[in-house]
Amino acid sequence: MKRLFDNLKYLSSKLFLPVVRRLNSRISSRLLKKIEKKFQLKILFRTNIYQWRVEMAREEGVKIGDNCRLYTLEFSSEPYLVEIGDNVVIATGTQFITHDGGAWLFYDHDDHSNDINVFGKIKVGSNCFIGINCIILPGSVIGDNCVIGAGSVVRGKIEPDSVVMGNPAKTIMKCSLYKKLINCSNNAIRVSLFDTEKKNRLVREKFCAESANPVKDISP
């Protein structure tokens, strides 16, 4: 039975991997969960949807630590050059670029014997969050305990305990300060122990109560 599961897992990864890599950034996790349920991928991989992406990335050669969540599978054409630590979340639309595509401009398209390109490893430390639609360029090193803001273009070394954003990405504060700002925010809700239904109820109560129950004008 174990061999059967292993064979199914391998076959499914080979069949679904090319399709999912193309569609992953275009479809939501909710839809992926429906696909997972329909095809019983949780059984085949004996894991959840996030671990499913991790397994597929590892199959491609990405080095990934424990307890990671991937919402993207865009690891360029040299995924074996990407290394990710423990407890890392990578949001949808984020791309890891491991070579310089601009070198194509200098190719001899009649004689490819002397064509060259430039490659670079990418390393992401542990306890990091990379926001939606980021681009991580060749040779980048992101230290431990970092937050990469949405839409950032990362090139070079990001020091540990940094919050960065922008194009090019620049450090705007220490991650320790960012944590204090979150804890002091009026919009913060403690949700770690709640299921999705309870979390949504609390968020609606806080942010939608006014629109759901508009104050009546009682002026004469």
Long-range contacts (C-beta under 8 A, 24 or more apart in sequence): 5-44, 5-46, 8-44, 9-44, 9-45, 9-46, 12-39, 12-41, 12-44, 12-45, 13-55, 13-56, 13-59, 16-41, 16-56, 17-56, 17-59, 17-60, 20-53, 20-56, 20-73, 21-56, 21-73, 21-74, 24-53, 24-71, 24-72, 24-73, 24-74, 24-92, 25-72, 25-74, 25-92, 25-93, 29-71, 29-92, 64-88, 65-126, 78-119, 81-119, 81-120, 81-121, 81-122, 81-138, 82-121, 82-122, 82-123, 82-124, 83-121, 83-122, 83-123, 83-124, 84-124, 85-124, 85-125, 85-126, 85-127, 85-128, 85-144, 86-126, 86-127, 87-126, 87-127, 87-128, 88-124, 88-126, 88-127, 88-128, 88-129, 88-130, 89-128, 89-129, 89-130, 90-124, 90-130, 91-129, 91-130, 91-131, 91-132, 91-133, 91-134, 91-150, 92-132, 92-133, 93-132, 93-133, 93-134, 94-130, 94-131, 94-132, 94-133, 94-134, 94-135, 94-136, 95-134, 95-135, 95-136, 96-122, 96-136, 97-135, 97-136, 97-137, 97-138, 98-122, 98-138, 99-138, 100-138, 125-160, 145-175, 146-175, 147-175, 147-178
